[in-house]
Amino acid sequence: MRNISISKGTKLSFIESAFIQRFPYLSLYFYKKAHNPRQTSDEKDIIDKEKTAGEVNPEIRSGLLRLDGQMTVEEFEILMQERFGLNVQVFRLSHGKWLQSWATDMWSLDEQNRRGELLGKA
């Protein structure tokens, strides 16, 4: 498990980097709009990762994000939206490409990462 401190000044790229350190076969994208569980997000709504959390959500409250591998992708994405007001989509490496994990949102982050490791090499 790993904790990430998130505040108004935290760059989205820092959050992504900490996420990737914990889950190297996953990636994290930030979006202007929320999405429903098990749905994709539109590429045109991707937010530049050099923005800060406060630029994306001026009302953000500082806090710790616990990267728990047993949490499902769906739980993680909902937590990011409810706790920090950040709309995220987890991506998994598959055959050399990054794919939105929407169809497997019920898998744990650890399982997604394991599948990314297996499929990333294929």
N, CA, C and O atoms as a GROMACS GRO file, in nm:
protein
  488
    1MET      N    1   0.084  -0.118   0.000
    1MET     CA    2   0.000   0.000   0.000
    1MET      C    3   0.088   0.124   0.000
    1MET      O    4   0.198   0.124   0.055
    2ARG      N    5   0.039   0.227  -0.060
    2ARG     CA    6   0.113   0.353  -0.067
    2ARG      C    7   0.012   0.466  -0.050
    2ARG      O    8  -0.102   0.456  -0.095
    3ASN      N    9   0.055   0.573   0.015
    3ASN     CA   10  -0.030   0.690   0.033
    3ASN      C   11   0.024   0.805  -0.051
    3ASN      O   12   0.145   0.824  -0.064
    4ILE      N   13  -0.068   0.881  -0.108
    4ILE     CA   14  -0.033   1.001  -0.184
    4ILE      C   15  -0.102   1.119  -0.116
    4ILE      O   16  -0.223   1.116  -0.092
    5SER      N   17  -0.026   1.222  -0.086
    5SER     CA   18  -0.083   1.344  -0.031
    5SER      C   19  -0.129   1.432  -0.147
    5SER      O   20  -0.051   1.464  -0.237
    6ILE      N   21  -0.257   1.469  -0.145
    6ILE     CA   22  -0.314   1.550  -0.252
    6ILE      C   23  -0.364   1.681  -0.192
    6ILE      O   24  -0.437   1.682  -0.093
    7SER      N   25  -0.324   1.792  -0.255
    7SER     CA   26  -0.368   1.925  -0.213
    7SER      C   27  -0.389   2.010  -0.339
    7SER      O   28  -0.369   1.961  -0.450
    8LYS      N   29  -0.428   2.135  -0.320
    8LYS     CA   30  -0.452   2.224  -0.434
    8LYS      C   31  -0.331   2.236  -0.525
    8LYS      O   32  -0.345   2.247  -0.647
    9GLY      N   33  -0.212   2.234  -0.467
    9GLY     CA   34  -0.089   2.253  -0.545
    9GLY      C   35  -0.032   2.126  -0.606
    9GLY      O   36   0.070   2.132  -0.675
   10THR      N   37  -0.094   2.013  -0.583
   10THR     CA   38  -0.043   1.886  -0.635
   10THR      C   39  -0.070   1.876  -0.785
   10THR      O   40  -0.184   1.888  -0.829
   11LYS      N   41   0.036   1.854  -0.862
   11LYS     CA   42   0.018   1.836  -1.006
   11LYS      C   43  -0.043   1.700  -1.035
   11LYS      O   44  -0.014   1.601  -0.968
   12LEU      N   45  -0.128   1.697  -1.135
   12LEU     CA   46  -0.189   1.570  -1.176
   12LEU      C   47  -0.081   1.472  -1.219
   12LEU      O   48  -0.097   1.351  -1.200
   13SER      N   49   0.027   1.521  -1.278
   13SER     CA   50   0.137   1.433  -1.319
   13SER      C   51   0.202   1.365  -1.199
   13SER      O   52   0.249   1.252  -1.211
   14PHE      N   53   0.205   1.432  -1.084
   14PHE     CA   54   0.259   1.371  -0.962
   14PHE      C   55   0.169   1.257  -0.915
   14PHE      O   56   0.217   1.150  -0.877
   15ILE      N   57   0.038   1.280  -0.919
   15ILE     CA   58  -0.057   1.175  -0.879
   15ILE      C   59  -0.042   1.055  -0.972
   15ILE      O   60  -0.037   0.941  -0.927
   16GLU      N   61  -0.036   1.083  -1.102
   16GLU     CA   62  -0.019   0.974  -1.199
   16GLU      C   63   0.111   0.898  -1.175
   16GLU      O   64   0.112   0.775  -1.178
   17SER      N   65   0.219   0.970  -1.152
   17SER     CA   66   0.349   0.906  -1.130
   17SER      C   67   0.348   0.815  -1.007
   17SER      O   68   0.400   0.704  -1.012
   18ALA      N   69   0.289   0.862  -0.898
   18ALA     CA   70   0.280   0.781  -0.776
   18ALA      C   71   0.193   0.658  -0.801
   18ALA      O   72   0.223   0.549  -0.751
   19PHE      N   73   0.087   0.674  -0.878
   19PHE     CA   74  -0.002   0.563  -0.913
   19PHE      C   75   0.076   0.458  -0.994
   19PHE      O   76   0.065   0.338  -0.968
   20ILE      N   77   0.153   0.504  -1.092
   20ILE     CA   78   0.230   0.414  -1.177
   20ILE      C   79   0.342   0.344  -1.100
   20ILE      O   80   0.374   0.228  -1.128
   21GLN      N   81   0.400   0.412  -1.002
   21GLN     CA   82   0.502   0.346  -0.919
   21GLN      C   83   0.442   0.226  -0.847
   21GLN      O   84   0.508   0.124  -0.832
   22ARG      N   85   0.318   0.240  -0.803
   22ARG     CA   86   0.251   0.130  -0.731
   22ARG      C   87   0.197   0.025  -0.828
   22ARG      O   88   0.199  -0.094  -0.799
   23PHE      N   89   0.148   0.071  -0.944
   23PHE     CA   90   0.088  -0.018  -1.044
   23PHE      C   91   0.153   0.010  -1.180
   23PHE      O   92   0.097   0.084  -1.260
   24PRO      N   93   0.270  -0.049  -1.206
   24PRO     CA   94   0.347  -0.013  -1.326
   24PRO      C   95   0.284  -0.052  -1.460
   24PRO      O   96   0.328  -0.003  -1.564
   25TYR      N   97   0.183  -0.136  -1.460
   25TYR     CA   98   0.118  -0.175  -1.586
   25TYR      C   99  -0.018  -0.108  -1.602
   25TYR      O  100  -0.100  -0.148  -1.685
   26LEU      N  101  -0.041  -0.006  -1.520
   26LEU     CA  102  -0.162   0.075  -1.529
   26LEU      C  103  -0.123   0.220  -1.548
   26LEU      O  104  -0.009   0.259  -1.521
   27SER      N  105  -0.216   0.299  -1.596
   27SER     CA  106  -0.195   0.442  -1.608
   27SER      C  107  -0.324   0.513  -1.565
   27SER      O  108  -0.429   0.451  -1.551
   28LEU      N  109  -0.312   0.642  -1.546
   28LEU     CA  110  -0.424   0.720  -1.494
   28LEU      C  111  -0.441   0.843  -1.582
   28LEU      O  112  -0.346   0.917  -1.607
   29TYR      N  113  -0.564   0.864  -1.629
   29TYR     CA  114  -0.596   0.984  -1.707
   29TYR      C  115  -0.703   1.062  -1.631
   29TYR      O  116  -0.789   1.005  -1.565
   30PHE      N  117  -0.694   1.195  -1.642
   30PHE     CA  118  -0.787   1.286  -1.575
   30PHE      C  119  -0.877   1.349  -1.681
   30PHE      O  120  -0.833   1.382  -1.791
   31TYR      N  121  -1.005   1.366  -1.645
   31TYR     CA  122  -1.106   1.413  -1.741
   31TYR      C  123  -1.186   1.530  -1.685
   31TYR      O  124  -1.202   1.544  -1.564
   32LYS      N  125  -1.235   1.613  -1.776
   32LYS     CA  126  -1.320   1.726  -1.740
   32LYS      C  127  -1.454   1.680  -1.686
   32LYS      O  128  -1.512   1.744  -1.598
   33LYS      N  129  -1.504   1.569  -1.740
   33LYS     CA  130  -1.638   1.521  -1.704
   33LYS      C  131  -1.629   1.386  -1.634
   33LYS      O  132  -1.541   1.304  -1.663
   34ALA      N  133  -1.722   1.365  -1.543
   34ALA     CA  134  -1.732   1.234  -1.476
   34ALA      C  135  -1.793   1.134  -1.574
   34ALA      O  136  -1.859   1.171  -1.670
   35HIS      N  137  -1.769   1.007  -1.547
   35HIS     CA  138  -1.831   0.901  -1.626
   35HIS      C  139  -1.900   0.804  -1.530
   35HIS      O  140  -1.864   0.794  -1.413
   36ASN      N  141  -1.998   0.735  -1.581
   36ASN     CA  142  -2.065   0.634  -1.501
   36ASN      C  143  -1.978   0.510  -1.492
   36ASN      O  144  -1.896   0.485  -1.581
   37PRO      N  145  -1.994   0.433  -1.384
   37PRO     CA  146  -1.917   0.308  -1.374
   37PRO      C  147  -1.936   0.222  -1.498
   37PRO      O  148  -2.046   0.212  -1.554
   38ARG      N  149  -1.829   0.160  -1.540
   38ARG     CA  150  -1.824   0.069  -1.656
   38ARG      C  151  -1.860   0.138  -1.786
   38ARG      O  152  -1.917   0.078  -1.877
   39GLN      N  153  -1.826   0.267  -1.794
   39GLN     CA  154  -1.840   0.341  -1.919
   39GLN      C  155  -1.707   0.408  -1.952
   39GLN      O  156  -1.625   0.434  -1.864
   40THR      N  157  -1.688   0.434  -2.080
   40THR     CA  158  -1.565   0.500  -2.124
   40THR      C  159  -1.575   0.650  -2.104
   40THR      O  160  -1.683   0.705  -2.082
   41SER      N  161  -1.461   0.716  -2.112
   41SER     CA  162  -1.454   0.861  -2.110
   41SER      C  163  -1.410   0.908  -2.247
   41SER      O  164  -1.337   0.837  -2.318
   42ASP      N  165  -1.454   1.027  -2.286
   42ASP     CA  166  -1.423   1.081  -2.418
   42ASP      C  167  -1.284   1.142  -2.419
   42ASP      O  168  -1.248   1.222  -2.332
   43GLU      N  169  -1.206   1.106  -2.519
   43GLU     CA  170  -1.067   1.153  -2.531
   43GLU      C  171  -1.058   1.305  -2.536
   43GLU      O  172  -0.960   1.362  -2.488
   44LYS      N  173  -1.159   1.371  -2.592
   44LYS     CA  174  -1.156   1.518  -2.602
   44LYS      C  175  -1.166   1.586  -2.465
   44LYS      O  176  -1.138   1.705  -2.453
   45ASP      N  177  -1.204   1.510  -2.362
   45ASP     CA  178  -1.219   1.566  -2.228
   45ASP      C  179  -1.097   1.543  -2.139
   45ASP      O  180  -1.101   1.574  -2.020
   46ILE      N  181  -0.988   1.489  -2.195
   46ILE     CA  182  -0.866   1.466  -2.116
   46ILE      C  183  -0.809   1.600  -2.071
   46ILE      O  184  -0.804   1.696  -2.148
   47ILE      N  185  -0.765   1.605  -1.946
   47ILE     CA  186  -0.706   1.725  -1.886
   47ILE      C  187  -0.554   1.713  -1.891
   47ILE      O  188  -0.499   1.605  -1.866
   48ASP      N  189  -0.487   1.823  -1.922
   48ASP     CA  190  -0.341   1.829  -1.922
   48ASP      C  191  -0.289   1.794  -1.782
   48ASP      O  192  -0.331   1.854  -1.683
   49LYS      N  193  -0.198   1.699  -1.776
   49LYS     CA  194  -0.147   1.650  -1.648
   49LYS      C  195  -0.054   1.749  -1.578
   49LYS      O  196  -0.014   1.726  -1.464
   50GLU      N  197  -0.020   1.858  -1.645
   50GLU     CA  198   0.063   1.960  -1.580
   50GLU      C  199  -0.021   2.056  -1.496
   50GLU      O  200   0.033   2.140  -1.424
   51LYS      N  201  -0.152   2.044  -1.506
   51LYS     CA  202  -0.240   2.125  -1.420
   51LYS      C  203  -0.233   2.073  -1.277
   51LYS      O  204  -0.196   1.958  -1.253
   52THR      N  205  -0.268   2.159  -1.184
   52THR     CA  206  -0.273   2.117  -1.044
   52THR      C  207  -0.414   2.070  -1.010
   52THR      O  208  -0.511   2.101  -1.080
   53ALA      N  209  -0.424   1.996  -0.902
   53ALA     CA  210  -0.555   1.950  -0.856
   53ALA      C  211  -0.646   2.070  -0.827
   53ALA      O  212  -0.766   2.064  -0.853
   54GLY      N  213  -0.589   2.178  -0.773
   54GLY     CA  214  -0.666   2.298  -0.744
   54GLY      C  215  -0.716   2.370  -0.868
   54GLY      O  216  -0.821   2.434  -0.864
   55GLU      N  217  -0.643   2.361  -0.978
   55GLU     CA  218  -0.689   2.420  -1.104
   55GLU      C  219  -0.807   2.342  -1.159
   55GLU      O  220  -0.898   2.399  -1.219
   56VAL      N  221  -0.806   2.212  -1.138
   56VAL     CA  222  -0.915   2.126  -1.187
   56VAL      C  223  -1.036   2.138  -1.096
   56VAL      O  224  -1.150   2.144  -1.143
   57ASN      N  225  -1.012   2.140  -0.966
   57ASN     CA  226  -1.120   2.151  -0.868
   57ASN      C  227  -1.080   2.253  -0.761
   57ASN      O  228  -1.013   2.217  -0.664
   58PRO      N  229  -1.120   2.380  -0.778
   58PRO     CA  230  -1.083   2.484  -0.681
   58PRO      C  231  -1.134   2.456  -0.539
   58PRO      O  232  -1.082   2.513  -0.443
   59GLU      N  233  -1.234   2.371  -0.525
   59GLU     CA  234  -1.292   2.340  -0.394
   59GLU      C  235  -1.227   2.219  -0.328
   59GLU      O  236  -1.274   2.173  -0.223
   60ILE      N  237  -1.121   2.166  -0.386
   60ILE     CA  238  -1.058   2.044  -0.335
   60ILE      C  239  -1.012   2.063  -0.190
   60ILE      O  240  -0.960   2.168  -0.153
   61ARG      N  241  -1.031   1.959  -0.111
   61ARG     CA  242  -0.980   1.957   0.025
   61ARG      C  243  -0.860   1.863   0.029
   61ARG      O  244  -0.865   1.753  -0.026
   62SER      N  245  -0.754   1.907   0.094
   62SER     CA  246  -0.633   1.825   0.103
   62SER      C  247  -0.662   1.695   0.175
   62SER      O  248  -0.749   1.688   0.261
   63GLY      N  249  -0.588   1.592   0.138
   63GLY     CA  250  -0.604   1.464   0.205
   63GLY      C  251  -0.509   1.360   0.151
   63GLY      O  252  -0.434   1.384   0.056
   64LEU      N  253  -0.513   1.244   0.213
   64LEU     CA  254  -0.430   1.132   0.171
   64LEU      C  255  -0.513   1.036   0.087
   64LEU      O  256  -0.628   1.005   0.120
   65LEU      N  257  -0.454   0.991  -0.021
   65LEU     CA  258  -0.514   0.889  -0.105
   65LEU      C  259  -0.437   0.761  -0.081
   65LEU      O  260  -0.316   0.756  -0.103
   66ARG      N  261  -0.505   0.658  -0.038
   66ARG     CA  262  -0.442   0.528  -0.013
   66ARG      C  263  -0.456   0.441  -0.138
   66ARG      O  264  -0.568   0.412  -0.182
   67LEU      N  265  -0.344   0.401  -0.194
   67LEU     CA  266  -0.344   0.314  -0.311
   67LEU      C  267  -0.346   0.170  -0.264
   67LEU      O  268  -0.241   0.109  -0.242
   68ASP      N  269  -0.464   0.118  -0.249
   68ASP     CA  270  -0.487  -0.018  -0.200
   68ASP      C  271  -0.515  -0.108  -0.319
   68ASP      O  272  -0.615  -0.089  -0.389
   69GLY      N  273  -0.429  -0.204  -0.342
   69GLY     CA  274  -0.443  -0.293  -0.456
   69GLY      C  275  -0.567  -0.380  -0.454
   69GLY      O  276  -0.607  -0.431  -0.558
   70GLN      N  277  -0.628  -0.396  -0.337
   70GLN     CA  278  -0.750  -0.477  -0.328
   70GLN      C  279  -0.875  -0.399  -0.369
   70GLN      O  280  -0.981  -0.458  -0.391
   71MET      N  281  -0.862  -0.267  -0.378
   71MET     CA  282  -0.974  -0.182  -0.420
   71MET      C  283  -1.001  -0.208  -0.568
   71MET      O  284  -0.908  -0.223  -0.647
   72THR      N  285  -1.129  -0.214  -0.606
   72THR     CA  286  -1.160  -0.231  -0.749
   72THR      C  287  -1.134  -0.100  -0.823
   72THR      O  288  -1.126   0.007  -0.762
   73VAL      N  289  -1.121  -0.110  -0.952
   73VAL     CA  290  -1.105   0.010  -1.034
   73VAL      C  291  -1.224   0.102  -1.014
   73VAL      O  292  -1.208   0.223  -0.999
   74GLU      N  293  -1.343   0.045  -1.015
   74GLU     CA  294  -1.464   0.124  -0.995
   74GLU      C  295  -1.460   0.199  -0.862
   74GLU      O  296  -1.491   0.318  -0.857
   75GLU      N  297  -1.423   0.131  -0.755
   75GLU     CA  298  -1.414   0.195  -0.623
   75GLU      C  299  -1.311   0.307  -0.624
   75GLU      O  300  -1.335   0.414  -0.568
   76PHE      N  301  -1.197   0.283  -0.687
   76PHE     CA  302  -1.092   0.384  -0.694
   76PHE      C  303  -1.140   0.507  -0.770
   76PHE      O  304  -1.120   0.620  -0.723
   77GLU      N  305  -1.202   0.487  -0.885
   77GLU     CA  306  -1.248   0.601  -0.965
   77GLU      C  307  -1.356   0.680  -0.893
   77GLU      O  308  -1.357   0.803  -0.900
   78ILE      N  309  -1.445   0.612  -0.823
   78ILE     CA  310  -1.549   0.680  -0.745
   78ILE      C  311  -1.486   0.757  -0.629
   78ILE      O  312  -1.525   0.870  -0.601
   79LEU      N  313  -1.390   0.696  -0.561
   79LEU     CA  314  -1.320   0.762  -0.450
   79LEU      C  315  -1.253   0.891  -0.497
   79LEU      O  316  -1.263   0.994  -0.430
   80MET      N  317  -1.185   0.886  -0.610
   80MET     CA  318  -1.117   1.006  -0.662
   80MET      C  319  -1.218   1.117  -0.690
   80MET      O  320  -1.190   1.234  -0.666
   81GLN      N  321  -1.335   1.080  -0.741
   81GLN     CA  322  -1.436   1.181  -0.773
   81GLN      C  323  -1.501   1.235  -0.646
   81GLN      O  324  -1.515   1.357  -0.631
   82GLU      N  325  -1.539   1.146  -0.555
   82GLU     CA  326  -1.610   1.190  -0.434
   82GLU      C  327  -1.518   1.261  -0.335
   82GLU      O  328  -1.559   1.360  -0.274
   83ARG      N  329  -1.398   1.212  -0.317
   83ARG     CA  330  -1.308   1.268  -0.215
   83ARG      C  331  -1.235   1.393  -0.263
   83ARG      O  332  -1.217   1.488  -0.187
   84PHE      N  333  -1.192   1.392  -0.392
   84PHE     CA  334  -1.109   1.501  -0.442
   84PHE      C  335  -1.171   1.578  -0.558
   84PHE      O  336  -1.114   1.678  -0.603
   85GLY      N  337  -1.286   1.534  -0.608
   85GLY     CA  338  -1.348   1.601  -0.721
   85GLY      C  339  -1.267   1.588  -0.849
   85GLY      O  340  -1.271   1.675  -0.936
   86LEU      N  341  -1.192   1.478  -0.860
   86LEU     CA  342  -1.109   1.453  -0.978
   86LEU      C  343  -1.169   1.335  -1.055
   86LEU      O  344  -1.185   1.226  -1.000
   87ASN      N  345  -1.201   1.358  -1.180
   87ASN     CA  346  -1.258   1.254  -1.265
   87ASN      C  347  -1.144   1.178  -1.332
   87ASN      O  348  -1.070   1.236  -1.412
   88VAL      N  349  -1.130   1.051  -1.300
   88VAL     CA  350  -1.020   0.971  -1.353
   88VAL      C  351  -1.073   0.847  -1.423
   88VAL      O  352  -1.184   0.801  -1.400
   89GLN      N  353  -0.988   0.794  -1.509
   89GLN     CA  354  -1.012   0.666  -1.574
   89GLN      C  355  -0.881   0.588  -1.568
   89GLN      O  356  -0.776   0.639  -1.606
   90VAL      N  357  -0.888   0.466  -1.519
   90VAL     CA  358  -0.771   0.378  -1.514
   90VAL      C  359  -0.756   0.312  -1.651
   90VAL      O  360  -0.853   0.265  -1.710
   91PHE      N  361  -0.633   0.310  -1.700
   91PHE     CA  362  -0.598   0.243  -1.825
   91PHE      C  363  -0.506   0.126  -1.794
   91PHE      O  364  -0.429   0.131  -1.699
   92ARG      N  365  -0.516   0.021  -1.876
   92ARG     CA  366  -0.431  -0.098  -1.858
   92ARG      C  367  -0.355  -0.124  -1.988
   92ARG      O  368  -0.409  -0.108  -2.097
   93LEU      N  369  -0.229  -0.163  -1.974
   93LEU     CA  370  -0.148  -0.199  -2.089
   93LEU      C  371  -0.197  -0.332  -2.146
   93LEU      O  372  -0.216  -0.428  -2.073
   94SER      N  373  -0.217  -0.335  -2.277
   94SER     CA  374  -0.264  -0.457  -2.344
   94SER      C  375  -0.206  -0.461  -2.485
   94SER      O  376  -0.242  -0.380  -2.570
   95HIS      N  377  -0.119  -0.556  -2.509
   95HIS     CA  378  -0.056  -0.574  -2.641
   95HIS      C  379   0.008  -0.444  -2.690
   95HIS      O  380  -0.005  -0.408  -2.807
   96GLY      N  381   0.078  -0.375  -2.599
   96GLY     CA  382   0.151  -0.254  -2.635
   96GLY      C  383   0.068  -0.128  -2.645
   96GLY      O  384   0.121  -0.023  -2.683
   97LYS      N  385  -0.061  -0.135  -2.612
   97LYS     CA  386  -0.149  -0.017  -2.619
   97LYS      C  387  -0.214   0.006  -2.483
   97LYS      O  388  -0.237  -0.088  -2.406
   98TRP      N  389  -0.245   0.132  -2.455
   98TRP     CA  390  -0.316   0.166  -2.332
   98TRP      C  391  -0.466   0.167  -2.360
   98TRP      O  392  -0.513   0.241  -2.447
   99LEU      N  393  -0.540   0.085  -2.286
   99LEU     CA  394  -0.684   0.073  -2.303
   99LEU      C  395  -0.757   0.113  -2.176
   99LEU      O  396  -0.714   0.081  -2.065
  100GLN      N  397  -0.870   0.184  -2.192
  100GLN     CA  398  -0.954   0.213  -2.075
  100GLN      C  399  -1.002   0.081  -2.018
  100GLN      O  400  -1.040  -0.010  -2.093
  101SER      N  401  -1.001   0.070  -1.888
  101SER     CA  402  -1.035  -0.057  -1.823
  101SER      C  403  -1.184  -0.068  -1.790
  101SER      O  404  -1.222  -0.148  -1.704
  102TRP      N  405  -1.267   0.009  -1.856
  102TRP     CA  406  -1.410   0.017  -1.822
  102TRP      C  407  -1.480  -0.119  -1.820
  102TRP      O  408  -1.568  -0.141  -1.736
  103ALA      N  409  -1.443  -0.210  -1.907
  103ALA     CA  410  -1.512  -0.340  -1.914
  103ALA      C  411  -1.474  -0.431  -1.798
  103ALA      O  412  -1.542  -0.530  -1.771
  104THR      N  413  -1.366  -0.396  -1.730
  104THR     CA  414  -1.319  -0.479  -1.617
  104THR      C  415  -1.305  -0.395  -1.491
  104THR      O  416  -1.217  -0.420  -1.408
  105ASP      N  417  -1.391  -0.295  -1.476
  105ASP     CA  418  -1.388  -0.208  -1.358
  105ASP      C  419  -1.411  -0.283  -1.227
  105ASP      O  420  -1.379  -0.233  -1.119
  106MET      N  421  -1.467  -0.405  -1.238
  106MET     CA  422  -1.494  -0.482  -1.116
  106MET      C  423  -1.369  -0.556  -1.067
  106MET      O  424  -1.370  -0.611  -0.957
  107TRP      N  425  -1.263  -0.557  -1.146
  107TRP     CA  426  -1.137  -0.619  -1.103
  107TRP      C  427  -1.065  -0.528  -1.006
  107TRP      O  428  -1.080  -0.406  -1.012
  108SER      N  429  -0.987  -0.587  -0.918
  108SER     CA  430  -0.905  -0.508  -0.826
  108SER      C  431  -0.792  -0.441  -0.904
  108SER      O  432  -0.758  -0.483  -1.015
  109LEU      N  433  -0.735  -0.337  -0.846
  109LEU     CA  434  -0.621  -0.271  -0.909
  109LEU      C  435  -0.504  -0.368  -0.924
  109LEU      O  436  -0.434  -0.366  -1.025
  110ASP      N  437  -0.484  -0.454  -0.823
  110ASP     CA  438  -0.377  -0.555  -0.834
  110ASP      C  439  -0.402  -0.649  -0.951
  110ASP      O  440  -0.308  -0.682  -1.024
  111GLU      N  441  -0.526  -0.694  -0.968
  111GLU     CA  442  -0.558  -0.785  -1.078
  111GLU      C  443  -0.541  -0.715  -1.213
  111GLU      O  444  -0.487  -0.774  -1.307
  112GLN      N  445  -0.586  -0.591  -1.223
  112GLN     CA  446  -0.567  -0.514  -1.347
  112GLN      C  447  -0.418  -0.505  -1.379
  112GLN      O  448  -0.377  -0.524  -1.494
  113ASN      N  449  -0.337  -0.475  -1.278
  113ASN     CA  450  -0.194  -0.460  -1.297
  113ASN      C  451  -0.131  -0.593  -1.341
  113ASN      O  452  -0.046  -0.595  -1.430
  114ARG      N  453  -0.173  -0.702  -1.279
  114ARG     CA  454  -0.122  -0.835  -1.314
  114ARG      C  455  -0.157  -0.868  -1.460
  114ARG      O  456  -0.074  -0.919  -1.534
  115ARG      N  457  -0.281  -0.840  -1.499
  115ARG     CA  458  -0.323  -0.866  -1.637
  115ARG      C  459  -0.246  -0.776  -1.734
  115ARG      O  460  -0.211  -0.819  -1.844
  116GLY      N  461  -0.220  -0.653  -1.693
  116GLY     CA  462  -0.140  -0.563  -1.777
  116GLY      C  463   0.000  -0.616  -1.797
  116GLY      O  464   0.056  -0.606  -1.906
  117GLU      N  465   0.057  -0.674  -1.692
  117GLU     CA  466   0.191  -0.732  -1.704
  117GLU      C  467   0.188  -0.850  -1.802
  117GLU      O  468   0.276  -0.861  -1.888
  118LEU      N  469   0.089  -0.936  -1.790
  118LEU     CA  470   0.078  -1.053  -1.878
  118LEU      C  471   0.048  -1.012  -2.023
  118LEU      O  472   0.113  -1.060  -2.116
  119LEU      N  473  -0.050  -0.924  -2.041
  119LEU     CA  474  -0.092  -0.885  -2.176
  119LEU      C  475   0.002  -0.784  -2.241
  119LEU      O  476   0.010  -0.774  -2.363
  120GLY      N  477   0.073  -0.709  -2.157
  120GLY     CA  478   0.167  -0.610  -2.210
  120GLY      C  479   0.283  -0.675  -2.283
  120GLY      O  480   0.342  -0.615  -2.373
  121LYS      N  481   0.315  -0.797  -2.245
  121LYS     CA  482   0.426  -0.869  -2.307
  121LYS      C  483   0.382  -0.946  -2.431
  121LYS      O  484   0.465  -0.988  -2.512
  122ALA      N  485   0.252  -0.964  -2.446
  122ALA     CA  486   0.200  -1.046  -2.557
  122ALA      C  487   0.215  -0.976  -2.691
  122ALA      O  488   0.177  -1.031  -2.794
   0.00000   0.00000   0.00000
